[in-house]
Amino acid sequence: MSETLVVGQPAPAFSIPKDGGGVVSLAGLKGRKVVLYFYPKDDTSGCTKEAMEFNALRGAFAEAGAEIVGVSADSVASHDKFKKKYDLAFTLGSDEEKAMLEAYGVWVQKSMYGKSYMGIERTTVLIDAAGKIARVWSKVKVPGHAEEVLAAAKAA
């Protein structure tokens, strides 16, 4: 069942496959701020724009001590192609099992053209260096979002 994220509470633990092989986990990122951004699908217009905006600011995020991790239900192979095509220089996590997506409350019922289906609600979660939820952005609109997250990461 989907959880509601509460600022100040510990972030749900995760360990999922990542682009290029291996895993990305909350434990492995301990001591650093983490920008987890959940997006619906690799290589679609909105998701590509969002990835490009985060990628363009990756140096500033690094200066703020924040690690960017994009997460979707796409396969590692899909992430590898997406990352290479757009020269993305941050981690993409794959949650095909949807356990992490559910733990973070982003695997939700959606509807389009009168049809209901399950999918990812575009959401960003900022986790502080102690592993606690610092901020949550739900139903994200892409333009300017990466800059807003960067400002929060610098302040956290």
N, CA, C and O atoms as a GROMACS GRO file, in nm:
protein
  624
    1MET      N    1   0.084  -0.119   0.000
    1MET     CA    2   0.000   0.000   0.000
    1MET      C    3   0.088   0.125   0.000
    1MET      O    4   0.196   0.125   0.059
    2SER      N    5   0.043   0.227  -0.064
    2SER     CA    6   0.120   0.351  -0.071
    2SER      C    7   0.128   0.419   0.065
    2SER      O    8   0.032   0.421   0.142
    3GLU      N    9   0.243   0.474   0.091
    3GLU     CA   10   0.266   0.546   0.216
    3GLU      C   11   0.258   0.696   0.188
    3GLU      O   12   0.277   0.741   0.075
    4THR      N   13   0.230   0.772   0.294
    4THR     CA   14   0.236   0.916   0.283
    4THR      C   15   0.368   0.960   0.344
    4THR      O   16   0.399   0.926   0.459
    5LEU      N   17   0.446   1.033   0.269
    5LEU     CA   18   0.576   1.080   0.318
    5LEU      C   19   0.555   1.201   0.408
    5LEU      O   20   0.478   1.291   0.375
    6VAL      N   21   0.624   1.202   0.521
    6VAL     CA   22   0.610   1.310   0.617
    6VAL      C   23   0.748   1.374   0.638
    6VAL      O   24   0.846   1.306   0.668
    7VAL      N   25   0.753   1.507   0.620
    7VAL     CA   26   0.879   1.579   0.641
    7VAL      C   27   0.926   1.555   0.783
    7VAL      O   28   0.848   1.564   0.878
    8GLY      N   29   1.056   1.523   0.797
    8GLY     CA   30   1.116   1.497   0.927
    8GLY      C   31   1.121   1.349   0.963
    8GLY      O   32   1.194   1.310   1.054
    9GLN      N   33   1.043   1.266   0.893
    9GLN     CA   34   1.044   1.122   0.917
    9GLN      C   35   1.157   1.058   0.838
    9GLN      O   36   1.201   1.114   0.738
   10PRO      N   37   1.206   0.940   0.881
   10PRO     CA   38   1.308   0.871   0.802
   10PRO      C   39   1.254   0.835   0.664
   10PRO      O   40   1.138   0.793   0.650
   11ALA      N   41   1.336   0.850   0.562
   11ALA     CA   42   1.298   0.811   0.426
   11ALA      C   43   1.289   0.659   0.420
   11ALA      O   44   1.370   0.590   0.481
   12PRO      N   45   1.192   0.605   0.344
   12PRO     CA   46   1.186   0.460   0.329
   12PRO      C   47   1.315   0.406   0.267
   12PRO      O   48   1.366   0.459   0.168
   13ALA      N   49   1.367   0.299   0.328
   13ALA     CA   50   1.489   0.237   0.275
   13ALA      C   51   1.460   0.178   0.137
   13ALA      O   52   1.348   0.134   0.110
   14PHE      N   53   1.560   0.176   0.052
   14PHE     CA   54   1.546   0.114  -0.080
   14PHE      C   55   1.680   0.061  -0.127
   14PHE      O   56   1.785   0.108  -0.084
   15SER      N   57   1.674  -0.035  -0.213
   15SER     CA   58   1.791  -0.088  -0.283
   15SER      C   59   1.738  -0.144  -0.414
   15SER      O   60   1.671  -0.247  -0.416
   16ILE      N   61   1.769  -0.075  -0.524
   16ILE     CA   62   1.715  -0.114  -0.655
   16ILE      C   63   1.827  -0.118  -0.759
   16ILE      O   64   1.930  -0.053  -0.742
   17PRO      N   65   1.807  -0.196  -0.867
   17PRO     CA   66   1.906  -0.199  -0.974
   17PRO      C   67   1.920  -0.060  -1.036
   17PRO      O   68   1.826   0.019  -1.038
   18LYS      N   69   2.041  -0.031  -1.086
   18LYS     CA   70   2.065   0.100  -1.148
   18LYS      C   71   2.127   0.084  -1.286
   18LYS      O   72   2.176  -0.023  -1.322
   19ASP      N   73   2.124   0.192  -1.360
   19ASP     CA   74   2.186   0.192  -1.493
   19ASP      C   75   2.331   0.146  -1.482
   19ASP      O   76   2.398   0.174  -1.383
   20GLY      N   77   2.378   0.077  -1.584
   20GLY     CA   78   2.518   0.033  -1.586
   20GLY      C   79   2.548  -0.086  -1.497
   20GLY      O   80   2.663  -0.129  -1.489
   21GLY      N   81   2.447  -0.140  -1.429
   21GLY     CA   82   2.469  -0.254  -1.339
   21GLY      C   83   2.485  -0.208  -1.196
   21GLY      O   84   2.503  -0.089  -1.169
   22GLY      N   85   2.478  -0.301  -1.104
   22GLY     CA   86   2.490  -0.268  -0.962
   22GLY      C   87   2.357  -0.221  -0.906
   22GLY      O   88   2.252  -0.234  -0.970
   23VAL      N   89   2.363  -0.166  -0.785
   23VAL     CA   90   2.243  -0.118  -0.719
   23VAL      C   91   2.266   0.022  -0.664
   23VAL      O   92   2.379   0.064  -0.641
   24VAL      N   93   2.157   0.092  -0.643
   24VAL     CA   94   2.160   0.219  -0.571
   24VAL      C   95   2.070   0.198  -0.450
   24VAL      O   96   1.960   0.145  -0.461
   25SER      N   97   2.120   0.242  -0.333
   25SER     CA   98   2.043   0.222  -0.210
   25SER      C   99   2.052   0.346  -0.122
   25SER      O  100   2.147   0.424  -0.132
   26LEU      N  101   1.953   0.361  -0.037
   26LEU     CA  102   1.956   0.473   0.057
   26LEU      C  103   2.076   0.459   0.150
   26LEU      O  104   2.142   0.558   0.181
   27ALA      N  105   2.104   0.337   0.194
   27ALA     CA  106   2.218   0.313   0.284
   27ALA      C  107   2.350   0.354   0.216
   27ALA      O  108   2.439   0.408   0.281
   28GLY      N  109   2.362   0.327   0.086
   28GLY     CA  110   2.483   0.361   0.012
   28GLY      C  111   2.502   0.510  -0.008
   28GLY      O  112   2.612   0.556  -0.040
   29LEU      N  113   2.394   0.587   0.010
   29LEU     CA  114   2.400   0.733  -0.008
   29LEU      C  115   2.404   0.806   0.126
   29LEU      O  116   2.399   0.929   0.131
   30LYS      N  117   2.412   0.730   0.235
   30LYS     CA  118   2.410   0.788   0.370
   30LYS      C  119   2.518   0.896   0.385
   30LYS      O  120   2.630   0.880   0.337
   31GLY      N  121   2.481   1.003   0.452
   31GLY     CA  122   2.575   1.112   0.475
   31GLY      C  123   2.571   1.218   0.366
   31GLY      O  124   2.638   1.320   0.377
   32ARG      N  125   2.492   1.194   0.259
   32ARG     CA  126   2.476   1.292   0.152
   32ARG      C  127   2.328   1.324   0.136
   32ARG      O  128   2.242   1.241   0.166
   33LYS      N  129   2.299   1.443   0.090
   33LYS     CA  130   2.160   1.475   0.056
   33LYS      C  131   2.127   1.399  -0.072
   33LYS      O  132   2.214   1.378  -0.157
   34VAL      N  133   2.002   1.358  -0.085
   34VAL     CA  134   1.960   1.283  -0.203
   34VAL      C  135   1.837   1.349  -0.262
   34VAL      O  136   1.739   1.376  -0.193
   35VAL      N  137   1.843   1.375  -0.393
   35VAL     CA  138   1.728   1.422  -0.468
   35VAL      C  139   1.676   1.300  -0.544
   35VAL      O  140   1.734   1.258  -0.643
   36LEU      N  141   1.564   1.244  -0.495
   36LEU     CA  142   1.500   1.131  -0.563
   36LEU      C  143   1.390   1.189  -0.649
   36LEU      O  144   1.294   1.246  -0.597
   37TYR      N  145   1.403   1.176  -0.779
   37TYR     CA  146   1.291   1.223  -0.859
   37TYR      C  147   1.232   1.104  -0.933
   37TYR      O  148   1.301   1.029  -1.003
   38PHE      N  149   1.102   1.089  -0.916
   38PHE     CA  150   1.028   0.978  -0.975
   38PHE      C  151   0.961   1.030  -1.102
   38PHE      O  152   0.895   1.134  -1.101
   39TYR      N  153   0.979   0.956  -1.211
   39TYR     CA  154   0.924   1.000  -1.339
   39TYR      C  155   0.859   0.881  -1.410
   39TYR      O  156   0.898   0.767  -1.388
   40PRO      N  157   0.758   0.909  -1.495
   40PRO     CA  158   0.681   0.800  -1.556
   40PRO      C  159   0.755   0.709  -1.654
   40PRO      O  160   0.742   0.587  -1.644
   41LYS      N  161   0.831   0.764  -1.750
   41LYS     CA  162   0.885   0.678  -1.855
   41LYS      C  163   1.007   0.739  -1.924
   41LYS      O  164   1.010   0.858  -1.955
   42ASP      N  165   1.107   0.654  -1.947
   42ASP     CA  166   1.227   0.697  -2.021
   42ASP      C  167   1.189   0.746  -2.161
   42ASP      O  168   1.097   0.694  -2.224
   43ASP      N  169   1.262   0.847  -2.206
   43ASP     CA  170   1.257   0.894  -2.345
   43ASP      C  171   1.119   0.940  -2.391
   43ASP      O  172   1.084   0.926  -2.508
   44THR      N  173   1.039   0.995  -2.298
   44THR     CA  174   0.916   1.063  -2.336
   44THR      C  175   0.942   1.212  -2.319
   44THR      O  176   1.036   1.250  -2.250
   45SER      N  177   0.862   1.295  -2.380
   45SER     CA  178   0.895   1.439  -2.385
   45SER      C  179   0.912   1.503  -2.248
   45SER      O  180   1.014   1.567  -2.223
   46GLY      N  181   0.814   1.489  -2.158
   46GLY     CA  182   0.824   1.553  -2.027
   46GLY      C  183   0.936   1.495  -1.943
   46GLY      O  184   1.007   1.568  -1.874
   47CYS      N  185   0.953   1.364  -1.950
   47CYS     CA  186   1.057   1.299  -1.870
   47CYS      C  187   1.196   1.334  -1.921
   47CYS      O  188   1.290   1.347  -1.843
   48THR      N  189   1.210   1.348  -2.052
   48THR     CA  190   1.338   1.387  -2.110
   48THR      C  191   1.371   1.530  -2.070
   48THR      O  192   1.485   1.560  -2.033
   49LYS      N  193   1.273   1.619  -2.076
   49LYS     CA  194   1.295   1.759  -2.037
   49LYS      C  195   1.337   1.766  -1.890
   49LYS      O  196   1.430   1.839  -1.854
   50GLU      N  197   1.267   1.690  -1.804
   50GLU     CA  198   1.302   1.691  -1.662
   50GLU      C  199   1.444   1.639  -1.639
   50GLU      O  200   1.520   1.698  -1.563
   51ALA      N  201   1.479   1.530  -1.705
   51ALA     CA  202   1.614   1.473  -1.692
   51ALA      C  203   1.719   1.573  -1.738
   51ALA      O  204   1.822   1.589  -1.674
   52MET      N  205   1.693   1.641  -1.850
   52MET     CA  206   1.789   1.739  -1.903
   52MET      C  207   1.807   1.856  -1.806
   52MET      O  208   1.918   1.907  -1.789
   53GLU      N  209   1.697   1.900  -1.742
   53GLU     CA  210   1.707   2.011  -1.647
   53GLU      C  211   1.789   1.971  -1.524
   53GLU      O  212   1.873   2.049  -1.478
   54PHE      N  213   1.766   1.852  -1.471
   54PHE     CA  214   1.847   1.805  -1.357
   54PHE      C  215   1.993   1.788  -1.400
   54PHE      O  216   2.085   1.825  -1.327
   55ASN      N  217   2.014   1.732  -1.519
   55ASN     CA  218   2.149   1.708  -1.569
   55ASN      C  219   2.227   1.839  -1.584
   55ASN      O  220   2.345   1.845  -1.550
   56ALA      N  221   2.160   1.943  -1.633
   56ALA     CA  222   2.226   2.072  -1.654
   56ALA      C  223   2.271   2.134  -1.521
   56ALA      O  224   2.366   2.212  -1.518
   57LEU      N  225   2.205   2.097  -1.412
   57LEU     CA  226   2.238   2.155  -1.281
   57LEU      C  227   2.315   2.059  -1.191
   57LEU      O  228   2.332   2.086  -1.072
   58ARG      N  229   2.363   1.948  -1.247
   58ARG     CA  230   2.426   1.845  -1.162
   58ARG      C  231   2.548   1.898  -1.088
   58ARG      O  232   2.573   1.856  -0.974
   59GLY      N  233   2.625   1.988  -1.147
   59GLY     CA  234   2.741   2.046  -1.080
   59GLY      C  235   2.699   2.127  -0.958
   59GLY      O  236   2.763   2.120  -0.853
   60ALA      N  237   2.593   2.204  -0.973
   60ALA     CA  238   2.543   2.285  -0.862
   60ALA      C  239   2.486   2.196  -0.751
   60ALA      O  240   2.501   2.226  -0.633
   61PHE      N  241   2.420   2.086  -0.791
   61PHE     CA  242   2.370   1.991  -0.691
   61PHE      C  243   2.489   1.929  -0.616
   61PHE      O  244   2.484   1.914  -0.493
   62ALA      N  245   2.595   1.894  -0.688
   62ALA     CA  246   2.713   1.835  -0.624
   62ALA      C  247   2.774   1.934  -0.525
   62ALA      O  248   2.814   1.895  -0.415
   63GLU      N  249   2.781   2.062  -0.563
   63GLU     CA  250   2.833   2.165  -0.472
   63GLU      C  251   2.748   2.176  -0.346
   63GLU      O  252   2.798   2.209  -0.239
   64ALA      N  253   2.618   2.150  -0.360
   64ALA     CA  254   2.525   2.155  -0.247
   64ALA      C  255   2.529   2.025  -0.166
   64ALA      O  256   2.457   2.010  -0.067
   65GLY      N  257   2.615   1.929  -0.208
   65GLY     CA  258   2.627   1.802  -0.138
   65GLY      C  259   2.512   1.707  -0.166
   65GLY      O  260   2.484   1.618  -0.085
   66ALA      N  261   2.446   1.726  -0.281
   66ALA     CA  262   2.329   1.644  -0.313
   66ALA      C  263   2.353   1.553  -0.433
   66ALA      O  264   2.411   1.593  -0.533
   67GLU      N  265   2.308   1.430  -0.419
   67GLU     CA  266   2.317   1.328  -0.523
   67GLU      C  267   2.181   1.319  -0.591
   67GLU      O  268   2.078   1.308  -0.523
   68ILE      N  269   2.178   1.323  -0.724
   68ILE     CA  270   2.053   1.311  -0.799
   68ILE      C  271   2.033   1.164  -0.838
   68ILE      O  272   2.124   1.100  -0.890
   69VAL      N  273   1.912   1.113  -0.813
   69VAL     CA  274   1.876   0.977  -0.854
   69VAL      C  275   1.737   0.983  -0.917
   69VAL      O  276   1.640   1.016  -0.850
   70GLY      N  277   1.730   0.951  -1.046
   70GLY     CA  278   1.601   0.941  -1.114
   70GLY      C  279   1.550   0.798  -1.103
   70GLY      O  280   1.628   0.704  -1.118
   71VAL      N  281   1.420   0.781  -1.077
   71VAL     CA  282   1.364   0.646  -1.060
   71VAL      C  283   1.237   0.632  -1.142
   71VAL      O  284   1.148   0.717  -1.137
   72SER      N  285   1.229   0.522  -1.216
   72SER     CA  286   1.105   0.485  -1.286
   72SER      C  287   1.093   0.334  -1.284
   72SER      O  288   1.179   0.264  -1.231
   73ALA      N  289   0.985   0.284  -1.342
   73ALA     CA  290   0.964   0.138  -1.349
   73ALA      C  291   1.026   0.079  -1.475
   73ALA      O  292   1.012  -0.041  -1.500
   74ASP      N  293   1.096   0.161  -1.554
   74ASP     CA  294   1.162   0.111  -1.675
   74ASP      C  295   1.277   0.017  -1.638
   74ASP      O  296   1.330   0.023  -1.527
   75SER      N  297   1.314  -0.068  -1.731
   75SER     CA  298   1.423  -0.164  -1.709
   75SER      C  299   1.559  -0.094  -1.707
   75SER      O  300   1.573   0.019  -1.753
   76VAL      N  301   1.658  -0.164  -1.654
   76VAL     CA  302   1.795  -0.113  -1.656
   76VAL      C  303   1.840  -0.091  -1.800
   76VAL      O  304   1.906   0.009  -1.829
   77ALA      N  305   1.806  -0.182  -1.891
   77ALA     CA  306   1.844  -0.166  -2.032
   77ALA      C  307   1.784  -0.038  -2.091
   77ALA      O  308   1.851   0.032  -2.166
   78SER      N  309   1.660  -0.009  -2.057
   78SER     CA  310   1.596   0.114  -2.103
   78SER      C  311   1.668   0.236  -2.046
   78SER      O  312   1.694   0.333  -2.118
   79HIS      N  313   1.702   0.231  -1.917
   79HIS     CA  314   1.777   0.341  -1.854
   79HIS      C  315   1.912   0.361  -1.922
   79HIS      O  316   1.953   0.475  -1.946
   80ASP      N  317   1.981   0.252  -1.952
   80ASP     CA  318   2.112   0.263  -2.017
   80ASP      C  319   2.100   0.337  -2.150
   80ASP      O  320   2.182   0.423  -2.181
   81LYS      N  321   1.998   0.304  -2.229
   81LYS     CA  322   1.977   0.370  -2.359
   81LYS      C  323   1.942   0.517  -2.340
   81LYS      O  324   1.995   0.604  -2.410
   82PHE      N  325   1.853   0.545  -2.246
   82PHE     CA  326   1.808   0.682  -2.217
   82PHE      C  327   1.926   0.768  -2.171
   82PHE      O  328   1.943   0.881  -2.217
   83LYS      N  329   2.006   0.713  -2.082
   83LYS     CA  330   2.120   0.786  -2.027
   83LYS      C  331   2.222   0.817  -2.137
   83LYS      O  332   2.274   0.928  -2.144
   84LYS      N  333   2.250   0.718  -2.222
   84LYS     CA  334   2.346   0.737  -2.330
   84LYS      C  335   2.295   0.837  -2.434
   84LYS      O  336   2.370   0.923  -2.479
   85LYS      N  337   2.169   0.825  -2.471
   85LYS     CA  338   2.111   0.911  -2.574
   85LYS      C  339   2.120   1.059  -2.536
   85LYS      O  340   2.146   1.144  -2.621
   86TYR      N  341   2.097   1.090  -2.407
   86TYR     CA  342   2.093   1.229  -2.363
   86TYR      C  343   2.215   1.268  -2.278
   86TYR      O  344   2.217   1.375  -2.219
   87ASP      N  345   2.316   1.180  -2.272
   87ASP     CA  346   2.439   1.208  -2.199
   87ASP      C  347   2.411   1.250  -2.054
   87ASP      O  348   2.466   1.348  -2.005
   88LEU      N  349   2.326   1.173  -1.989
   88LEU     CA  350   2.290   1.202  -1.850
   88LEU      C  351   2.402   1.154  -1.757
   88LEU      O  352   2.454   1.044  -1.774
   89ALA      N  353   2.437   1.237  -1.661
   89ALA     CA  354   2.551   1.205  -1.575
   89ALA      C  355   2.510   1.186  -1.430
   89ALA      O  356   2.582   1.224  -1.338
   90PHE      N  357   2.393   1.127  -1.409
   90PHE     CA  358   2.350   1.092  -1.274
   90PHE      C  359   2.284   0.955  -1.279
   90PHE      O  360   2.255   0.903  -1.387
   91THR      N  361   2.260   0.898  -1.163
   91THR     CA  362   2.209   0.761  -1.152
   91THR      C  363   2.061   0.753  -1.187
   91THR      O  364   1.981   0.838  -1.150
   92LEU      N  365   2.026   0.646  -1.261
   92LEU     CA  366   1.886   0.613  -1.288
   92LEU      C  367   1.858   0.478  -1.226
   92LEU      O  368   1.921   0.378  -1.260
   93GLY      N  369   1.762   0.474  -1.134
   93GLY     CA  370   1.724   0.350  -1.067
   93GLY      C  371   1.603   0.287  -1.132
   93GLY      O  372   1.512   0.357  -1.177
   94SER      N  373   1.602   0.155  -1.136
   94SER     CA  374   1.494   0.079  -1.199
   94SER      C  375   1.414   0.004  -1.093
   94SER      O  376   1.469  -0.080  -1.021
   95ASP      N  377   1.285   0.034  -1.084
   95ASP     CA  378   1.200  -0.037  -0.988
   95ASP      C  379   1.086  -0.108  -1.061
   95ASP      O  380   0.970  -0.072  -1.050
   96GLU      N  381   1.125  -0.212  -1.137
   96GLU     CA  382   1.025  -0.289  -1.212
   96GLU      C  383   0.929  -0.362  -1.118
   96GLU      O  384   0.815  -0.389  -1.156
   97GLU      N  385   0.974  -0.393  -0.996
   97GLU     CA  386   0.888  -0.462  -0.899
   97GLU      C  387   0.790  -0.365  -0.833
   97GLU      O  388   0.688  -0.407  -0.777
   98LYS      N  389   0.820  -0.237  -0.841
   98LYS     CA  390   0.737  -0.128  -0.788
   98LYS      C  391   0.729  -0.121  -0.636
   98LYS      O  392   0.645  -0.049  -0.582
   99ALA      N  393   0.814  -0.192  -0.565
   99ALA     CA  394   0.814  -0.188  -0.418
   99ALA      C  395   0.857  -0.051  -0.367
   99ALA      O  396   0.795   0.003  -0.274
  100MET      N  397   0.962   0.007  -0.425
  100MET     CA  398   1.006   0.139  -0.383
  100MET      C  399   0.903   0.244  -0.422
  100MET      O  400   0.873   0.335  -0.344
  101LEU      N  401   0.848   0.232  -0.544
  101LEU     CA  402   0.748   0.328  -0.590
  101LEU      C  403   0.629   0.330  -0.495
  101LEU      O  404   0.574   0.436  -0.465
  102GLU      N  405   0.589   0.213  -0.447
  102GLU     CA  406   0.478   0.206  -0.352
  102GLU      C  407   0.519   0.261  -0.216
  102GLU      O  408   0.441   0.331  -0.152
  103ALA      N  409   0.640   0.229  -0.171
  103ALA     CA  410   0.687   0.278  -0.041
  103ALA      C  411   0.691   0.431  -0.037
  103ALA      O  412   0.666   0.492   0.068
  104TYR      N  413   0.721   0.493  -0.151
  104TYR     CA  414   0.727   0.639  -0.158
  104TYR      C  415   0.593   0.700  -0.200
  104TYR      O  416   0.583   0.822  -0.215
  105GLY      N  417   0.491   0.617  -0.220
  105GLY     CA  418   0.356   0.666  -0.250
  105GLY      C  419   0.338   0.726  -0.388
  105GLY      O  420   0.247   0.806  -0.409
  106VAL      N  421   0.424   0.688  -0.483
  106VAL     CA  422   0.415   0.748  -0.617
  106VAL      C  423   0.354   0.654  -0.722
  106VAL      O  424   0.331   0.696  -0.836
  107TRP      N  425   0.327   0.528  -0.684
  107TRP     CA  426   0.261   0.434  -0.776
  107TRP      C  427   0.112   0.447  -0.747
  107TRP      O  428   0.060   0.394  -0.649
  108VAL      N  429   0.043   0.520  -0.834
  108VAL     CA  430  -0.095   0.560  -0.807
  108VAL      C  431  -0.186   0.530  -0.926
  108VAL      O  432  -0.141   0.504  -1.038
  109GLN      N  433  -0.316   0.535  -0.897
  109GLN     CA  434  -0.414   0.521  -1.005
  109GLN      C  435  -0.423   0.653  -1.078
  109GLN      O  436  -0.438   0.759  -1.018
  110LYS      N  437  -0.412   0.645  -1.209
  110LYS     CA  438  -0.418   0.763  -1.295
  110LYS      C  439  -0.529   0.740  -1.397
  110LYS      O  440  -0.579   0.629  -1.412
  111SER      N  441  -0.566   0.845  -1.467
  111SER     CA  442  -0.663   0.826  -1.574
  111SER      C  443  -0.630   0.918  -1.691
  111SER      O  444  -0.583   1.030  -1.673
  112MET      N  445  -0.655   0.867  -1.810
  112MET     CA  446  -0.634   0.944  -1.932
  112MET      C  447  -0.739   0.899  -2.032
  112MET      O  448  -0.759   0.779  -2.054
  113TYR      N  449  -0.804   0.996  -2.093
  113TYR     CA  450  -0.908   0.966  -2.193
  113TYR      C  451  -1.013   0.872  -2.137
  113TYR      O  452  -1.061   0.784  -2.209
  114GLY      N  453  -1.049   0.888  -2.009
  114GLY     CA  454  -1.153   0.809  -1.947
  114GLY      C  455  -1.112   0.669  -1.903
  114GLY      O  456  -1.194   0.594  -1.850
  115LYS      N  457  -0.986   0.633  -1.925
  115LYS     CA  458  -0.938   0.500  -1.883
  115LYS      C  459  -0.851   0.514  -1.759
  115LYS      O  460  -0.767   0.604  -1.750
  116SER      N  461  -0.872   0.424  -1.663
  116SER     CA  462  -0.790   0.423  -1.541
  116SER      C  463  -0.677   0.323  -1.556
  116SER      O  464  -0.694   0.217  -1.618
  117TYR      N  465  -0.564   0.356  -1.500
  117TYR     CA  466  -0.447   0.268  -1.502
  117TYR      C  467  -0.355   0.306  -1.388
  117TYR      O  468  -0.367   0.415  -1.332
  118MET      N  469  -0.263   0.216  -1.354
  118MET     CA  470  -0.164   0.245  -1.251
  118MET      C  471  -0.040   0.304  -1.317
  118MET      O  472   0.003   0.258  -1.423
  119GLY      N  473   0.017   0.404  -1.254
  119GLY     CA  474   0.137   0.466  -1.309
  119GLY      C  475   0.207   0.551  -1.204
  119GLY      O  476   0.162   0.562  -1.090
  120ILE      N  477   0.319   0.610  -1.244
  120ILE     CA  478   0.399   0.693  -1.153
  120ILE      C  479   0.351   0.837  -1.158
  120ILE      O  480   0.340   0.897  -1.265
  121GLU      N  481   0.323   0.891  -1.039
  121GLU     CA  482   0.293   1.034  -1.028
  121GLU      C  483   0.426   1.106  -1.017
  121GLU      O  484   0.505   1.078  -0.927
  122ARG      N  485   0.451   1.199  -1.108
  122ARG     CA  486   0.580   1.272  -1.109
  122ARG      C  487   0.597   1.342  -0.975
  122ARG      O  488   0.522   1.433  -0.941
  123THR      N  489   0.697   1.298  -0.900
  123THR     CA  490   0.720   1.344  -0.762
  123THR      C  491   0.870   1.354  -0.739
  123THR      O  492   0.948   1.275  -0.792
  124THR      N  493   0.910   1.452  -0.659
  124THR     CA  494   1.050   1.464  -0.618
  124THR      C  495   1.055   1.467  -0.466
  124THR      O  496   0.975   1.533  -0.401
  125VAL      N  497   1.152   1.394  -0.411
  125VAL     CA  498   1.171   1.388  -0.266
  125VAL      C  499   1.315   1.428  -0.236
  125VAL      O  500   1.409   1.371  -0.291
  126LEU      N  501   1.331   1.525  -0.147
  126LEU     CA  502   1.464   1.565  -0.100
  126LEU      C  503   1.486   1.500   0.035
  126LEU      O  504   1.410   1.520   0.129
  127ILE      N  505   1.593   1.421   0.043
  127ILE     CA  506   1.629   1.352   0.166
  127ILE      C  507   1.755   1.418   0.221
  127ILE      O  508   1.852   1.439   0.148
  128ASP      N  509   1.755   1.451   0.349
  128ASP     CA  510   1.872   1.518   0.407
  128ASP      C  511   1.984   1.417   0.435
  128ASP      O  512   1.965   1.297   0.418
  129ALA      N  513   2.098   1.468   0.477
  129ALA     CA  514   2.216   1.382   0.497
  129ALA      C  515   2.196   1.281   0.610
  129ALA      O  516   2.270   1.183   0.618
  130ALA      N  517   2.097   1.304   0.695
  130ALA     CA  518   2.067   1.210   0.804
  130ALA      C  519   1.966   1.103   0.760
  130ALA      O  520   1.929   1.017   0.840
  131GLY      N  521   1.922   1.110   0.635
  131GLY     CA  522   1.828   1.010   0.584
  131GLY      C  523   1.682   1.040   0.613
  131GLY      O  524   1.596   0.952   0.604
  132LYS      N  525   1.653   1.166   0.647
  132LYS     CA  526   1.514   1.205   0.675
  132LYS      C  527   1.456   1.286   0.558
  132LYS      O  528   1.528   1.352   0.484
  133ILE      N  529   1.325   1.277   0.543
  133ILE     CA  530   1.255   1.352   0.439
  133ILE      C  531   1.267   1.501   0.470
  133ILE      O  532   1.224   1.545   0.577
  134ALA      N  533   1.324   1.578   0.379
  134ALA     CA  534   1.338   1.723   0.400
  134ALA      C  535   1.228   1.799   0.326
  134ALA      O  536   1.182   1.903   0.374
  135ARG      N  537   1.185   1.746   0.210
  135ARG     CA  538   1.083   1.815   0.131
  135ARG      C  539   1.025   1.719   0.030
  135ARG      O  540   1.095   1.629  -0.017
  136VAL      N  541   0.898   1.737  -0.004
  136VAL     CA  542   0.831   1.655  -0.105
  136VAL      C  543   0.758   1.746  -0.202
  136VAL      O  544   0.685   1.836  -0.161
  137TRP      N  545   0.779   1.722  -0.330
  137TRP     CA  546   0.705   1.792  -0.436
  137TRP      C  547   0.618   1.687  -0.505
  137TRP      O  548   0.671   1.593  -0.565
  138SER      N  549   0.486   1.702  -0.499
  138SER     CA  550   0.395   1.608  -0.564
  138SER      C  551   0.340   1.671  -0.692
  138SER      O  552   0.336   1.793  -0.707
  139LYS      N  553   0.297   1.585  -0.784
  139LYS     CA  554   0.237   1.630  -0.910
  139LYS      C  555   0.321   1.741  -0.974
  139LYS      O  556   0.271   1.848  -1.007
  140VAL      N  557   0.448   1.712  -0.990
  140VAL     CA  558   0.547   1.808  -1.039
  140VAL      C  559   0.515   1.855  -1.181
  140VAL      O  560   0.478   1.776  -1.268
  141LYS      N  561   0.529   1.984  -1.201
  141LYS     CA  562   0.528   2.044  -1.335
  141LYS      C  563   0.676   2.069  -1.367
  141LYS      O  564   0.747   2.131  -1.287
  142VAL      N  565   0.721   2.022  -1.482
  142VAL     CA  566   0.864   2.019  -1.513
  142VAL      C  567   0.932   2.155  -1.523
  142VAL      O  568   1.036   2.174  -1.462
  143PRO      N  569   0.877   2.253  -1.598
  143PRO     CA  570   0.953   2.378  -1.618
  143PRO      C  571   0.990   2.446  -1.486
  143PRO      O  572   0.902   2.478  -1.405
  144GLY      N  573   1.120   2.468  -1.465
  144GLY     CA  574   1.169   2.536  -1.346
  144GLY      C  575   1.179   2.450  -1.221
  144GLY      O  576   1.227   2.496  -1.118
  145HIS      N  577   1.134   2.325  -1.230
  145HIS     CA  578   1.133   2.239  -1.112
  145HIS      C  579   1.274   2.210  -1.059
  145HIS      O  580   1.297   2.217  -0.939
  146ALA      N  581   1.368   2.177  -1.147
  146ALA     CA  582   1.504   2.142  -1.103
  146ALA      C  583   1.567   2.259  -1.026
  146ALA      O  584   1.638   2.237  -0.928
  147GLU      N  585   1.542   2.381  -1.071
  147GLU     CA  586   1.597   2.499  -1.002
  147GLU      C  587   1.538   2.511  -0.862
  147GLU      O  588   1.609   2.544  -0.767
  148GLU      N  589   1.407   2.484  -0.849
  148GLU     CA  590   1.341   2.492  -0.718
  148GLU      C  591   1.398   2.387  -0.623
  148GLU      O  592   1.421   2.415  -0.505
  149VAL      N  593   1.422   2.267  -0.675
  149VAL     CA  594   1.479   2.159  -0.593
  149VAL      C  595   1.621   2.195  -0.552
  149VAL      O  596   1.661   2.171  -0.438
  150LEU      N  597   1.698   2.254  -0.644
  150LEU     CA  598   1.835   2.295  -0.613
  150LEU      C  599   1.836   2.397  -0.499
  150LEU      O  600   1.918   2.386  -0.408
  151ALA      N  601   1.747   2.494  -0.504
  151ALA     CA  602   1.740   2.596  -0.397
  151ALA      C  603   1.711   2.529  -0.263
  151ALA      O  604   1.770   2.566  -0.161
  152ALA      N  605   1.620   2.431  -0.262
  152ALA     CA  606   1.588   2.359  -0.138
  152ALA      C  607   1.707   2.275  -0.091
  152ALA      O  608   1.733   2.266   0.029
  153ALA      N  609   1.778   2.213  -0.185
  153ALA     CA  610   1.895   2.131  -0.150
  153ALA      C  611   2.005   2.217  -0.087
  153ALA      O  612   2.072   2.174   0.007
  154LYS      N  613   2.022   2.337  -0.140
  154LYS     CA  614   2.122   2.427  -0.084
  154LYS      C  615   2.084   2.469   0.058
  154LYS      O  616   2.171   2.486   0.143
  155ALA      N  617   1.955   2.486   0.083
  155ALA     CA  618   1.906   2.531   0.212
  155ALA      C  619   1.899   2.419   0.316
  155ALA      O  620   1.898   2.446   0.436
  156ALA      N  621   1.894   2.294   0.270
  156ALA     CA  622   1.875   2.179   0.362
  156ALA      C  623   2.002   2.148   0.440
  156ALA      O  624   2.003   2.055   0.521
   0.00000   0.00000   0.00000
